[in-house]
Amino acid sequence: MTNAPETGPDTVRHRHAAGPAIAILRGGTGEHVEDVIATLVDAGVRAIEVTTNTPRWREGIAWAVERYGSGATLGVGTVLEPRQLDEAAAAGAVFAVSPHLDPAIGERAHERGLGWYPGAATPTEIVRAWQLGARAVKVFPAAQLGGPAFLRQVLAPLDFVDVIPTGGIGVEDASDYLAAGAVAVGLGSPLVGDALTTGDLRALRARAERLVAGLPR
């Protein structure tokens, strides 16, 4: 199961189907999951990752899939075991993200028809993930690794790999990562804030609209 490292003017690079920003929902009480998703989608953030350590993550994904259909792309995050992909697929998720590289999770993701975005931090890990069939590689933790400058250096020789940097990326930083070669960026707490805990949707909407306004068109 490999992705051939082909490049050239006719190469079609993967782009996340719902746009260049993926909102990562993690934690909270579970009470506000649907409201947070609705606020993000209405503000223009149409790719949502709900992590497995978020209460009611299955229900949140299923609700969003039923409400938005193809108008939003739902995925599951913090996948640590292959069995979690069975539950995610049943809820309607279409992509799966892990903080690490586990070939067994990749195999199950492909069996379930889910896009697989495993975590990697070094060039060796990034290439290995791509060779194992990752649709895109989650470069994590991106800010701590060196931010856009790190990404630029890594992608100079690895420009055939589609990467989604995640970890410590602020709302105002997203465009810099995209300019450095990312196909999308993942934003967690800098975007979602405390909305999953307090239900503060007004502040969430303001951050989401600011993010969308700053993304390349």
SVG drawing of the C-alpha trace seen along z (x, -y; Angstrom):
<svg xmlns="http://www.w3.org/2000/svg" viewBox="-30 -38 45 42">
<polyline fill="none" stroke="black" stroke-width="0.4" points="0.0,0.0 2.0,-3.0 1.7,-6.4 4.1,-6.9 6.1,-10.1 5.2,-11.6 5.6,-15.3 5.3,-17.5 3.0,-20.0 0.3,-17.4 0.3,-15.9 -3.0,-16.4 -2.2,-17.1 -4.6,-16.1 -6.6,-19.0 -8.9,-18.5 -12.4,-18.3 -13.9,-20.8 -11.2,-23.5 -7.8,-24.4 -8.8,-24.6 -9.8,-21.7 -11.3,-22.6 -10.3,-20.1 -12.9,-19.6 -11.4,-18.0 -12.6,-17.7 -15.4,-19.6 -18.5,-18.1 -20.2,-16.8 -23.1,-19.2 -22.1,-21.7 -20.7,-19.5 -23.5,-20.0 -23.7,-23.8 -20.0,-24.2 -20.1,-22.2 -23.0,-24.3 -21.3,-27.6 -18.1,-26.6 -19.9,-25.4 -22.1,-28.4 -19.0,-30.6 -17.4,-28.8 -15.2,-26.2 -16.5,-23.1 -14.0,-20.4 -14.5,-19.2 -12.4,-16.7 -14.0,-15.4 -11.5,-13.5 -12.2,-10.3 -11.5,-11.9 -14.4,-14.3 -17.6,-13.1 -20.3,-12.2 -17.9,-12.2 -19.9,-9.6 -23.2,-11.4 -21.7,-14.7 -20.3,-13.2 -23.5,-11.4 -25.6,-14.6 -23.4,-16.7 -23.4,-14.2 -27.2,-14.0 -27.6,-17.8 -25.1,-19.0 -24.6,-16.0 -21.9,-17.0 -21.9,-20.5 -19.4,-19.6 -16.6,-17.0 -16.6,-15.1 -13.7,-13.1 -12.5,-11.5 -9.3,-12.4 -7.0,-10.9 -7.5,-7.5 -5.4,-5.1 -7.0,-1.8 -8.3,-0.3 -11.6,0.5 -12.4,-3.2 -12.5,-3.4 -15.4,-1.0 -17.4,-3.3 -16.3,-6.4 -17.3,-4.9 -20.7,-3.9 -21.2,-7.5 -20.5,-8.8 -16.9,-10.1 -14.9,-10.2 -11.4,-10.8 -9.4,-9.6 -6.5,-11.3 -3.9,-9.9 -1.2,-11.6 1.2,-8.8 2.0,-6.4 0.4,-2.9 0.2,-0.8 -2.7,1.3 -4.8,-1.9 -3.9,-2.7 -5.0,0.7 -8.3,0.5 -8.9,-3.1 -8.4,-1.9 -10.7,1.1 -13.4,-1.3 -12.8,-3.8 -11.6,-6.5 -8.9,-9.0 -6.0,-8.4 -4.0,-11.2 -1.3,-9.8 0.9,-11.9 4.6,-12.3 7.4,-14.7 10.5,-13.8 11.3,-13.4 11.7,-9.7 8.3,-9.4 6.6,-11.6 7.9,-9.5 7.0,-6.3 3.5,-7.4 3.1,-8.4 4.5,-5.0 2.0,-3.3 -0.9,-5.0 -1.6,-8.1 -3.8,-10.5 -2.0,-13.3 0.4,-13.4 -0.3,-15.2 2.9,-17.1 2.6,-17.3 3.3,-19.3 3.8,-21.8 4.5,-25.0 6.9,-23.2 8.8,-21.6 9.6,-25.0 6.4,-26.3 6.2,-27.3 10.0,-27.5 10.4,-23.9 7.6,-22.9 9.4,-24.7 12.6,-23.0 11.1,-19.5 9.0,-20.0 11.9,-21.1 13.0,-17.5 9.6,-16.0 7.3,-18.1 5.4,-15.0 3.9,-14.5 0.7,-16.3 0.9,-17.5 -1.5,-18.9 0.4,-20.7 -1.4,-20.6 -0.5,-21.7 -0.1,-25.2 -1.3,-26.9 -3.1,-30.2 -6.0,-31.6 -3.6,-34.2 -0.9,-31.7 -2.9,-29.4 -2.1,-31.2 1.6,-31.1 1.5,-27.3 -0.4,-27.1 2.1,-29.4 4.8,-27.1 3.3,-24.1 0.6,-22.6 -2.5,-21.4 -4.6,-22.2 -4.0,-23.1 -5.6,-21.7 -6.6,-24.2 -7.7,-23.1 -7.9,-25.3 -6.6,-28.5 -9.8,-28.3 -12.3,-26.4 -11.3,-28.0 -13.5,-27.1 -16.7,-26.7 -17.0,-23.0 -16.9,-23.7 -18.8,-27.0 -20.8,-27.1 -19.4,-30.6 -20.5,-30.5 -20.2,-34.2 -16.4,-34.3 -16.1,-31.1 -17.9,-32.5 -15.7,-35.6 -12.5,-33.5 -13.9,-31.2 -14.8,-34.2 -11.4,-35.7 -9.8,-32.4 -11.9,-32.1 -11.2,-35.7 -7.5,-35.2 -7.4,-32.0 -6.3,-32.2 -9.1,-32.2"/>
</svg>
